[in-house]
Amino acid sequence: MRCPTCKTEIDNGPENRYRPFCSERCRMVDLGTWAGEGYRIAAEDQGETPSDDEATEPERIMPGQRNRKIVH
């Protein structure tokens, strides 16, 4: 088995406390990629379009959250 981050060959046994990664560093790199939205899970297009109310609703910006739209 190979580490998903650095591709180093690793032992997948229970003695490898970082599995499926080779080290704490690779595990944290992977976590950072998820947190930074570097990975995406594909979704099937369901062909739905926003209703007229959703399409014309103004963008709401909360204090401290500039340029972020609140989704209900």
Secondary structure, DSSP 4 states (H G I P E B T S, - for coil): -B-TTT--B---STT-TTTTSSSHHHHHHHHHHHHTT--------------HHHHHPPP---TT-TT-----
